[in-house]
């Protein structure tokens, strides 16, 4: 209650009579009303409001998207977020080129998928027997395995060791990610598939002359 704010007011607001303070403690004497019921007592009061606590921002890993985001601390949900930002880290997947023994084709696989009963790390194991007068070589400039006329062999351009065409690939991949990083990883995967298909078609054309 604000001191000095208590007053008696007639119904039409025309007359305002100051009253003593104390309405909040035990009421006030409004004086002689002369039988009127159209008189009001008015006072002003101040309410002390506590300052709301400041909610700080925190940086977390959003588990569904594997993105690092900023949220209010009171919005943290352990089923949706992780305070360990390593949970959003990119995982490097190492890939290698090998000879697939069943098909005698050079393929790219994850290094962790290597199985010596299915693959060989010696690409020479994928050498095919070319037509007479032809040889299979590694074209050093492109790192592609091609078939050329034997008398066209140039040691500055070619190598008879197909391992010289081996490529080691490291492709970034984020587990269950739907953000930009996963889009990049997806494009990388498509590029690798397209590159492998181009290499296969080119190799077949060379073998067929």
Secondary structure by P-SEA (a helix, b strand, c coil): ccccccccccccccbbbbbbccccccccccccccccccbbbbbbbbbbbccccbbbbbbbbcccccccccccccccccccccccccccbbbbbbbbbbbcccccbbbbcccccccccccccccccccccccccbbbbbcccccbbbbccccccccccccccccccbbbbbbbbbcccccaaaaaaaaaaaaaaaaaaaaaaaaaaaaac
